[in-house]
Amino acid sequence: MSISYNKLWKLLIDKKMTKTQLREQADIATSTLAKLSKDEPVSMDVLVKICKTLDCGLDDVVELKKEEKL
């Protein structure tokens, strides 16, 4: 399975918020934001901070995608 944070980026657009604003308000590191941008795993603590900041649920931020079999 792979992780996708596309829902997070769409939510930021809807809320007219930049990634930098999210980083500052959620108090997450720039390296963590870079991981999110690359669809890499981050800790549950980070996801909870983001959800609290954006007043949303985990399913509004992250999506697990099944990898296609060849």
N, C-alpha and C positions, 0 to 999 in steps of 0.2 A: 504494500500500500504506500501511496505517496501523500504528502500533505500539500494543501493549497490554501493560501491566504488571500485569494482573489476576492472573496466576500468582504474581507477587511478593507481592501483598497476601494471597493465600490462603496462601502459604508462611509469611508472617509470623504469620498467625493460627494455623497449625499449630504453629509454634515458640513461640507465646505471646510474641511480641516486638512492641513498638510501633515506629512509624515513627521516633520520636525515638531509641530504642535502636539501631535500624539505622543511623541517621545518625551517631551517636556512635561505634559500633563499627567501621563501615566508613570512617569519617573522610571523609564527604562533606558538602558545603555544604547549608545549608537551601534555597538557591535551586535546587540540583540535585534535592533531594527534592520541591520544588514542581513541577519539570518532570516528574518521574516521576508525580506525582499527576495531572497533566494529560495523561498519555500523550504527552509531547513527547520528541523524541530527546535522548539524553545520550551522552557519549563512551563508547568501549569501555573506557577506564580505569575509569570509574565502575562499569560493569557487572561488570568483573573484581573490583573491590573488594567489591561486593555478593556475588558468587558465592563469593569466598574467605571472607567473613564468615559466610555461611549454609551453607557447604560443599555447594554445589550447582553445576549447570551452567547455561549461558546459557539453554537451552531451559526451565529451571525458573523463569526470571525474566521473560523477554520473549517476546512472540509477535507475529509479523507477520501481519496480516490483510489479505486482498484486499478492495479496495473493491468494493461491489456496483454493477453497471452498471444504469442505469435503462432 
